[in-house]
Amino acid sequence: MATNTQVETVSSGADKAKLAAAGVLVIAGVAAFYLLGKQDLWLRVLALLAVLALAVVTFFTSESGKQLIAFGRDSVREVKKVVWPTRKESIQMTGYVFAFVVVMALFLFLTDKTLEWLIFDLILGWRR
């Protein structure tokens, strides 16, 4: 049973500044990539990745980043609780699904042909 605890947090000025700094760093990284247009590609990509990494680190030090990390940890914990089916169960259920699809396709085909025969041949009298 998962517990859903809602925690209301108030963003501080420092937290908003960290988020703004992360956004500015992303923009600066993209700008640096294009401003270094005359340099080799590897240098441009390296500069972009370095500034983006700094932006990610800045984001994860903010309250929003810490909440994202906590969400990820909770998600991993929940996935570990899942009881995955065995190979035999998976194959068996896949067989059931295929059999059901075949039965439904046959049913819809027969229904369609029956309605076609009723409407066009009996009611309207259009013989082929």
C-alpha positions as CSV (number, residue, x, y, z in Angstrom):
1,M,0.0,0.0,0.0
2,A,1.5,3.3,-1.1
3,T,1.3,6.2,1.3
4,N,0.6,9.5,-0.5
5,T,1.8,12.2,1.8
6,Q,1.4,15.7,0.5
7,V,3.9,18.2,1.9
8,E,3.3,21.8,1.1
9,T,6.5,23.7,0.9
10,V,7.0,27.4,0.6
11,S,9.6,28.4,-2.0
12,S,12.2,30.7,-0.5
13,G,13.9,33.5,-2.4
14,A,17.1,31.5,-2.5
15,D,15.2,28.6,-4.0
16,K,13.7,30.8,-6.7
17,A,17.1,32.2,-7.4
18,K,18.6,28.7,-7.9
19,L,15.8,27.8,-10.4
20,A,16.4,31.1,-12.2
21,A,20.1,30.5,-12.3
22,A,19.6,27.0,-13.7
23,G,17.4,28.5,-16.4
24,V,19.9,31.1,-17.2
25,L,22.7,28.5,-17.3
26,V,20.7,26.5,-19.9
27,I,20.2,29.5,-22.1
28,A,23.9,30.4,-21.6
29,G,24.9,26.9,-22.6
30,V,22.9,27.0,-25.8
31,A,24.2,30.5,-26.6
32,A,27.8,29.4,-26.0
33,F,27.3,26.5,-28.4
34,Y,26.3,28.9,-31.2
35,L,28.8,31.7,-30.2
36,L,31.6,29.2,-30.5
37,G,30.5,28.5,-34.1
38,K,34.0,28.9,-35.5
39,Q,35.6,26.4,-33.0
40,D,35.8,22.7,-33.5
41,L,32.5,20.8,-32.9
42,W,34.0,18.8,-30.0
43,L,34.9,22.0,-28.1
44,R,31.4,23.4,-28.7
45,V,29.7,20.3,-27.5
46,L,32.0,20.1,-24.5
47,A,31.2,23.7,-23.5
48,L,27.5,23.0,-23.9
49,L,27.6,19.8,-21.8
50,A,29.7,21.5,-19.1
51,V,27.3,24.4,-18.7
52,L,24.2,22.1,-18.9
53,A,25.8,19.9,-16.2
54,L,26.3,23.0,-14.0
55,A,22.6,23.9,-14.6
56,V,21.5,20.4,-13.6
57,V,23.6,20.5,-10.4
58,T,22.1,23.9,-9.6
59,F,18.6,22.6,-10.2
60,F,19.1,19.6,-8.0
61,T,20.2,21.8,-5.1
62,S,16.9,23.6,-5.1
63,E,13.8,22.3,-3.3
64,S,12.2,21.3,-6.6
65,G,15.2,19.2,-7.5
66,K,15.2,17.6,-4.1
67,Q,11.5,16.7,-4.5
68,L,12.3,15.2,-7.9
69,I,15.0,13.1,-6.4
70,A,12.7,11.9,-3.6
71,F,10.0,11.1,-6.2
72,G,12.6,9.0,-8.1
73,R,13.6,7.1,-5.0
74,D,9.9,6.4,-4.2
75,S,9.3,5.2,-7.7
76,V,12.2,2.8,-7.5
77,R,11.0,1.6,-4.2
78,E,7.5,0.9,-5.6
79,V,8.9,-0.9,-8.7
80,K,10.8,-3.2,-6.4
81,K,7.5,-4.2,-4.8
82,V,6.0,-5.3,-8.1
83,V,5.6,-9.1,-8.5
84,W,6.6,-9.8,-12.1
85,P,5.0,-12.7,-13.9
86,T,7.1,-15.8,-14.7
87,R,8.0,-16.6,-18.2
88,K,5.4,-19.4,-18.3
89,E,2.7,-17.0,-17.1
90,S,3.7,-14.4,-19.6
91,I,3.6,-16.9,-22.5
92,Q,0.3,-18.3,-21.3
93,M,-1.4,-14.8,-21.0
94,T,0.0,-13.9,-24.4
95,G,-1.6,-17.0,-25.8
96,Y,-4.9,-16.1,-24.2
97,V,-4.8,-12.6,-25.8
98,F,-4.0,-14.0,-29.2
99,A,-6.8,-16.5,-28.9
100,F,-9.3,-13.8,-27.9
101,V,-8.2,-11.6,-30.8
102,V,-8.8,-14.4,-33.2
103,V,-12.2,-15.2,-31.8
104,M,-13.2,-11.5,-31.8
105,A,-12.0,-11.1,-35.4
106,L,-14.0,-14.2,-36.5
107,F,-17.1,-12.9,-34.6
108,L,-16.8,-9.4,-36.2
109,F,-16.3,-10.9,-39.7
110,L,-19.3,-13.2,-39.3
111,T,-21.4,-10.3,-38.0
112,D,-20.4,-8.1,-40.8
113,K,-21.1,-10.7,-43.5
114,T,-24.5,-11.6,-41.9
115,L,-25.5,-7.9,-41.7
116,E,-24.3,-7.4,-45.3
117,W,-26.4,-10.4,-46.5
118,L,-29.5,-9.2,-44.5
119,I,-29.4,-5.6,-45.7
120,F,-28.2,-6.0,-49.3
121,D,-29.7,-9.3,-50.3
122,L,-32.9,-9.7,-48.3
123,I,-34.0,-6.2,-47.5
124,L,-32.8,-4.2,-50.6
125,G,-32.8,-7.1,-53.0
126,W,-29.5,-6.2,-54.5
127,R,-28.2,-9.5,-55.9
128,R,-24.6,-9.7,-57.0
